Amino acid sequence: MQKRSNFSSKLGFVLAASGSAVGLGNIWRFPYLAAQYGGGSFLLIYLILAVTFGFTLMVAEIAIGRKTGLSAIGAFKVLDKRFSFLGVLAALVPIIIFPYYSVIGGWVIKYFAVFLTGGVHTAAEDTYFNSFISGTFEPLGWFFLFIALTAIIVLCGVEKGIEKVSKVMMPILVLLTIFIAVYGLTLDGAMEGFVYYIKPHMSDISVKTVLAAMGQLFYSMSLAMGIMVTYGSYMKKENNLESSVRQIEVFDTGIAFLAGLMIIPAVFVFSGGDRSMLSSGPGLMFMTLPKVFDSMKLGGFIGCLFFLMVFFAALTSAISLMETIVSIFRDKFHWSRKGACLFVTALALVMGIPSSLGFGPLSFISWMGLTILDIMDFLSNSILMPIVAFFTCIFVGFIIKPKAIADEVKETNGKFKGEKLFTVMIKWVAPIFLILILVSSVANTFGIIKL
């Protein structure tokens, strides 16, 4: 049996887990969903769901990891062999996400380099982004660089690599986000966007708003990917699990809120209040925002800081994805960290190349109008993640029972303040919501409903 690595402290665990949770989903997905679904109304619903639904799933996953000392593929099998399939499904999620996520990470490094070298006007051109991603060797080069940076950190291990990097990157990320958000609010006309973003309107609250906010929790909190199970397996018994989860939630939700505060008012100023400018997907970050920065005083400098912040967010999430995959292979085949890292790096490169080339040489490959990258995203986020989360709820709620998780949480000081909420959510509320998310995500992709 290999000796299990550990985070050296509770702070190290919280920052690393927060680093995993804080990623591209917080920086661009949260703001455009908030803009699309009523600003303050979406924000209010998201906060309620984060402290109930999000709290429940995160406690369950971290507790399963700490209880078994294993990554997802081994943890579920140890607790009940009938649920071995759940560990396999959970393991598939990061294996699918990491390659295409790294392709986008490469785009972020490219834009940081462009802004760093004074190319704000170039990046703001209408055709720049599409021209870049439709290339062959340049997008691949940035993708390879992002993978290499991630692999080096994971190769250094849990304490010397992941924890050390998280302790540096996460405070810098927070400071950069606050600085850019405050600067954006000083622009003429920004307060209109600010009020829209923070003021709830009951007329904007609908089933679609709730489903959109619920779906965002997966992206935002690294749930149903095996990541929190893996990080939980590195958590020491003396660290308070419940308070750690609360701190991760505050960190993650705080960054998502600040990202909205940073982007929505600035885009409002640039567009004269046109909400359609807050488009979904890469369009917002790589096409609209460069135009916003180009129109600002000090826009080149602010844009450079923005893409540095996005790079930190993307890298910390990629580290957690890769570490989860490395941990899975190490637990399954008893490989060394070095061997597992090299194998996962090679696997990610091979799997990621089609996603990178899917906008250029391989653009003829599509399904339902989706590119290769979009197909990978749909498969992992819209299909596998809700299924993994649903079966995790069934597993905890009715197989090992909520008491097994509660006992693990109480290991530190004998207390679990949110135990009643956890039990009700994991057994009854969360499974129903998860089925709704799965059905609505698939129906939205096939054009049956429009979210």
TIDRENKOL-640875 format. One record per residue (C-alpha): x, y, z; chain; residue number from 1. Coordinates in steps of 0.02 Angstrom, whole numbers, m for minus. Example, Ala and Ser with C-alpha at 12.3 -4.5 7.8 and 13.67 -1.06 7.14 Angstrom:
2
      c1      c2      c3  cadena  num
     615    m225     390       A    1
     684     m53     357       A    2
This chain:
451
      c1      c2      c3  cadena  num
       0       0       0       A    1
      71     169     m52       A    2
      87     300      83       A    3
     m49     430      55       A    4
       9     609      30       A    5
     m71     742     139       A    6
     m98     929     137       A    7
      12     999     276       A    8
    m126    1107     350       A    9
    m310    1152     343       A   10
    m264    1315     255       A   11
    m168    1217     124       A   12
    m318    1104      95       A   13
    m443    1248      86       A   14
    m336    1349     m36       A   15
    m301    1198    m147       A   16
    m485    1145    m149       A   17
    m537    1326    m179       A   18
    m409    1335    m319       A   19
    m492    1184    m396       A   20
    m664    1261    m380       A   21
    m613    1433    m443       A   22
    m587    1414    m630       A   23
    m652    1471    m798       A   24
    m829    1430    m740       A   25
    m818    1571    m612       A   26
    m732    1698    m722       A   27
    m840    1696    m879       A   28
    m982    1571    m859       A   29
   m1051    1643    m697       A   30
   m1057    1825    m760       A   31
   m1144    1785    m925       A   32
   m1272    1673    m838       A   33
   m1303    1808    m708       A   34
   m1330    1935    m848       A   35
   m1443    1817    m946       A   36
   m1553    1767    m799       A   37
   m1592    1931    m714       A   38
   m1433    1985    m625       A   39
   m1478    2000    m441       A   40
   m1614    1867    m456       A   41
   m1490    1738    m520       A   42
   m1364    1791    m387       A   43
   m1490    1767    m246       A   44
   m1543    1594    m305       A   45
   m1362    1541    m331       A   46
   m1315    1592    m153       A   47
   m1461    1494     m80       A   48
   m1416    1340    m182       A   49
   m1230    1355    m139       A   50
   m1260    1345      49       A   51
   m1384    1200      33       A   52
   m1361    1094    m124       A   53
   m1177    1137    m150       A   54
   m1135    1114      34       A   55
   m1218     943      37       A   56
   m1128     870    m114       A   57
    m959     941     m65       A   58
    m971     872     113       A   59
   m1019     701      43       A   60
    m875     694     m82       A   61
    m738     758      35       A   62
    m798     643     175       A   63
    m797     490      59       A   64
    m619     533       8       A   65
    m557     559     186       A   66
    m648     406     252       A   67
    m572     288     124       A   68
    m406     375      88       A   69
    m434     337     m96       A   70
    m478     425    m259       A   71
    m653     404    m331       A   72
    m621     243    m427       A   73
    m567     152    m268       A   74
    m670     245    m137       A   75
    m843     191    m196       A   76
    m784      11    m223       A   77
    m715      m1     m45       A   78
    m877      64      30       A   79
    m990     m48     m76       A   80
    m933    m156    m221       A   81
   m1102    m138    m307       A   82
   m1061      46    m335       A   83
    m891      17    m416       A   84
    m969      83    m578       A   85
    m994     253    m495       A   86
    m807     269    m464       A   87
    m775     230    m647       A   88
    m902     360    m706       A   89
    m830     491    m587       A   90
    m655     451    m652       A   91
    m710     475    m833       A   92
    m765     655    m801       A   93
    m593     733    m769       A   94
    m515     621    m902       A   95
    m633     698   m1031       A   96
    m628     877    m963       A   97
    m440     901    m932       A   98
    m384     893   m1116       A   99
    m511    1016   m1187       A  100
    m500    1128   m1033       A  101
    m312    1140   m1066       A  102
    m347    1194   m1245       A  103
    m445    1343   m1175       A  104
    m306    1369   m1047       A  105
    m186    1386   m1193       A  106
    m298    1521   m1269       A  107
    m288    1616   m1103       A  108
     m97    1612   m1103       A  109
     m99    1673   m1284       A  110
    m208    1823   m1239       A  111
    m104    1862   m1085       A  112
      51    1864   m1197       A  113
     m37    1977   m1323       A  114
     m90    2103   m1190       A  115
      81    2093   m1105       A  116
     164    2144   m1268       A  117
      46    2291   m1296       A  118
     m73    2207   m1419       A  119
    m238    2271   m1345       A  120
    m293    2347   m1513       A  121
    m249    2187   m1606       A  122
    m345    2076   m1483       A  123
    m498    2189   m1500       A  124
    m514    2160   m1688       A  125
    m673    2067   m1740       A  126
    m583    1928   m1831       A  127
    m435    1904   m1714       A  128
    m502    1765   m1601       A  129
    m578    1659   m1740       A  130
    m422    1680   m1845       A  131
    m314    1621   m1700       A  132
    m413    1466   m1649       A  133
    m437    1410   m1831       A  134
    m248    1394   m1849       A  135
    m151    1233   m1827       A  136
      19    1252   m1747       A  137
      m3    1410   m1641       A  138
    m156    1349   m1542       A  139
     m71    1181   m1520       A  140
      87    1266   m1456       A  141
      m6    1363   m1320       A  142
    m105    1206   m1275       A  143
      58    1107   m1254       A  144
     130    1247   m1145       A  145
     m22    1247   m1030       A  146
     m15    1057   m1012       A  147
     172    1065    m974       A  148
     150    1196    m837       A  149
      11    1094    m756       A  150
     112     932    m765       A  151
     266    1010    m684       A  152
     165    1067    m533       A  153
      74     900    m513       A  154
     239     807    m532       A  155
     305     901    m379       A  156
     170     818    m271       A  157
      30     869    m154       A  158
     123     971     m24       A  159
     273    1037    m123       A  160
     177    1063    m286       A  161
     m11    1087    m273       A  162
     m18    1161     m98       A  163
     131    1277    m121       A  164
      68    1345    m287       A  165
    m110    1367    m219       A  166
     m45    1466     m69       A  167
      37    1589    m188       A  168
     m87    1596    m332       A  169
    m252    1606    m238       A  170
    m215    1764    m135       A  171
    m146    1849    m293       A  172
    m301    1796    m390       A  173
    m415    1872    m257       A  174
    m318    2036    m253       A  175
    m317    2051    m443       A  176
    m505    2016    m451       A  177
    m544    2148    m318       A  178
    m431    2277    m403       A  179
    m507    2254    m576       A  180
    m686    2251    m505       A  181
    m658    2414    m408       A  182
    m576    2496    m558       A  183
    m722    2444    m670       A  184
    m848    2524    m552       A  185
    m759    2693    m568       A  186
    m803    2701    m754       A  187
    m942    2820    m808       A  188
   m1106    2724    m822       A  189
   m1046    2572    m725       A  190
   m1172    2595    m584       A  191
   m1318    2546    m697       A  192
   m1236    2377    m726       A  193
   m1194    2365    m540       A  194
   m1376    2391    m488       A  195
   m1437    2265    m618       A  196
   m1311    2138    m553       A  197
   m1351    2149    m366       A  198
   m1536    2196    m360       A  199
   m1655    2045    m368       A  200
   m1819    2060    m465       A  201
   m1952    1931    m424       A  202
   m2016    1940    m604       A  203
   m1848    1870    m664       A  204
   m1857    1715    m554       A  205
   m1914    1561    m648       A  206
   m1883    1374    m662       A  207
   m1752    1412    m795       A  208
   m1661    1529    m675       A  209
   m1656    1394    m541       A  210
   m1595    1261    m663       A  211
   m1462    1378    m734       A  212
   m1400    1420    m559       A  213
   m1400    1236    m510       A  214
   m1302    1188    m665       A  215
   m1175    1324    m628       A  216
   m1138    1244    m458       A  217
   m1058    1095    m546       A  218
    m942    1205    m648       A  219
    m909    1322    m504       A  220
    m878    1202    m360       A  221
    m790    1054    m446       A  222
    m930     935    m398       A  223
    m960     762    m474       A  224
    m786     754    m552       A  225
    m698     647    m422       A  226
    m593     799    m377       A  227
    m662     830    m203       A  228
    m654     643    m165       A  229
    m469     646    m213       A  230
    m431     804    m115       A  231
    m529     734      32       A  232
    m416     581      30       A  233
    m268     699      61       A  234
    m356     786     208       A  235
    m297     750     385       A  236
    m424     687     513       A  237
    m384     830     633       A  238
    m441     961     505       A  239
    m622    1015     528       A  240
    m713     954     372       A  241
    m874    1054     392       A  242
    m790    1222     420       A  243
    m669    1184     276       A  244
    m816    1159     158       A  245
    m895    1322     217       A  246
    m731    1414     185       A  247
    m714    1338      11       A  248
    m893    1394     m27       A  249
    m857    1572      31       A  250
    m697    1578     m72       A  251
    m777    1505    m228       A  252
    m938    1605    m221       A  253
    m842    1763    m177       A  254
    m733    1748    m332       A  255
    m885    1712    m442       A  256
    m973    1866    m370       A  257
    m819    1975    m397       A  258
    m802    1909    m576       A  259
    m980    1967    m611       A  260
    m942    2133    m526       A  261
    m788    2149    m634       A  262
    m868    2103    m801       A  263
   m1053    2153    m802       A  264
   m1036    2341    m759       A  265
    m886    2358    m878       A  266
    m981    2278   m1023       A  267
   m1134    2385    m982       A  268
   m1025    2540   m1000       A  269
    m950    2481   m1164       A  270
   m1116    2425   m1241       A  271
   m1228    2562   m1175       A  272
   m1329    2436   m1074       A  273
   m1347    2305   m1212       A  274
   m1359    2139   m1118       A  275
   m1336    2039   m1278       A  276
   m1152    2091   m1272       A  277
   m1136    1975   m1123       A  278
   m1135    1827   m1241       A  279
   m1105    1650   m1182       A  280
    m950    1545   m1204       A  281
    m780    1601   m1268       A  282
    m859    1751   m1355       A  283
    m871    1849   m1193       A  284
    m692    1824   m1134       A  285
    m597    1821   m1298       A  286
    m701    1938   m1408       A  287
    m809    2057   m1306       A  288
    m691    2093   m1160       A  289
    m540    2139   m1270       A  290
    m653    2270   m1350       A  291
    m701    2332   m1177       A  292
    m518    2345   m1125       A  293
    m475    2433   m1288       A  294
    m605    2566   m1249       A  295
    m539    2596   m1070       A  296
    m406    2711   m1006       A  297
    m263    2598    m949       A  298
    m356    2460   m1043       A  299
    m197    2371   m1098       A  300
    m136    2362    m918       A  301
    m305    2308    m847       A  302
    m325    2179    m985       A  303
    m153    2109    m947       A  304
    m199    2091    m762       A  305
    m366    2014    m810       A  306
    m290    1877    m917       A  307
    m156    1845    m785       A  308
    m297    1818    m659       A  309
    m392    1705    m780       A  310
    m231    1607    m810       A  311
    m210    1578    m622       A  312
    m391    1522    m609       A  313
    m376    1405    m759       A  314
    m210    1333    m698       A  315
    m269    1294    m520       A  316
    m421    1203    m590       A  317
    m316    1109    m718       A  318
    m198    1055    m578       A  319
    m344     979    m482       A  320
    m409     891    m638       A  321
    m239     817    m678       A  322
    m204     770    m496       A  323
    m370     678    m489       A  324
    m326     577    m645       A  325
    m149     543    m581       A  326
    m221     485    m414       A  327
    m343     369    m503       A  328
    m205     283    m602       A  329
     m90     273    m451       A  330
    m227     192    m345       A  331
    m278      74    m484       A  332
    m107      18    m548       A  333
       8      66    m402       A  334
     115     174    m516       A  335
     241     301    m454       A  336
     189     485    m461       A  337
     317     517    m600       A  338
     255     371    m706       A  339
      72     419    m683       A  340
     108     603    m723       A  341
     199     559    m884       A  342
      59     441    m939       A  343
     m79     567    m900       A  344
      16     706    m989       A  345
      33     599   m1146       A  346
    m151     547   m1135       A  347
    m209     728   m1117       A  348
    m103     784   m1265       A  349
    m174     647   m1377       A  350
    m354     681   m1321       A  351
    m337     870   m1327       A  352
    m265     887   m1503       A  353
    m433     853   m1590       A  354
    m518     985   m1480       A  355
    m383    1111   m1525       A  356
    m393    1072   m1711       A  357
    m584    1065   m1710       A  358
    m596    1249   m1755       A  359
    m476    1233   m1902       A  360
    m416    1076   m1993       A  361
    m544     964   m1908       A  362
    m690    1087   m1913       A  363
    m782     970   m2032       A  364
    m812     855   m1882       A  365
    m969     912   m1791       A  366
   m1128     846   m1713       A  367
   m1289     946   m1689       A  368
   m1187    1099   m1737       A  369
   m1063    1066   m1596       A  370
    m874    1067   m1622       A  371
    m764     928   m1552       A  372
    m729    1034   m1397       A  373
    m916    1069   m1374       A  374
    m956     883   m1389       A  375
    m830     841   m1252       A  376
    m904     979   m1144       A  377
   m1082     917   m1173       A  378
   m1036     736   m1134       A  379
    m944     778    m972       A  380
   m1043     924    m902       A  381
   m1220     893    m964       A  382
   m1225     702    m958       A  383
   m1095     623    m844       A  384
   m1087     752    m703       A  385
   m1274     753    m661       A  386
   m1275     561    m671       A  387
   m1125     547    m553       A  388
   m1200     672    m431       A  389
   m1370     583    m435       A  390
   m1296     412    m397       A  391
   m1184     489    m262       A  392
   m1342     552    m176       A  393
   m1424     380    m191       A  394
   m1265     297    m129       A  395
   m1249     409      25       A  396
   m1435     428      58       A  397
   m1489     247      46       A  398
   m1338     129      36       A  399
   m1205     184     162       A  400
   m1332     304     243       A  401
   m1303     488     291       A  402
   m1241     434     464       A  403
   m1082     363     385       A  404
   m1040     535     316       A  405
   m1095     624     475       A  406
    m981     513     579       A  407
    m834     557     466       A  408
    m872     743     482       A  409
    m880     724     673       A  410
    m707     643     679       A  411
    m625     810     720       A  412
    m730     884     861       A  413
    m886     777     873       A  414
    m997     908     791       A  415
   m1089     923     625       A  416
   m1198    1079     633       A  417
   m1275    1053     462       A  418
   m1318     869     487       A  419
   m1508     887     473       A  420
   m1495     995     317       A  421
   m1369     873     243       A  422
   m1481     721     273       A  423
   m1638     799     195       A  424
   m1542     869      46       A  425
   m1442     711       5       A  426
   m1592     593      18       A  427
   m1735     691     m57       A  428
   m1704     865    m126       A  429
   m1538     846    m221       A  430
   m1586     689    m320       A  431
   m1744     772    m388       A  432
   m1649     928    m440       A  433
   m1514     824    m522       A  434
   m1639     731    m631       A  435
   m1712     899    m683       A  436
   m1538     964    m726       A  437
   m1498     811    m831       A  438
   m1663     817    m926       A  439
   m1657    1005    m954       A  440
   m1473    1004   m1010       A  441
   m1506     869   m1140       A  442
   m1669     951   m1196       A  443
   m1581    1120   m1214       A  444
   m1442    1045   m1320       A  445
   m1566     959   m1435       A  446
   m1668    1118   m1450       A  447
   m1823    1047   m1364       A  448
   m1820    1188   m1236       A  449
   m1714    1346   m1232       A  450
   m1622    1388   m1073       A  451
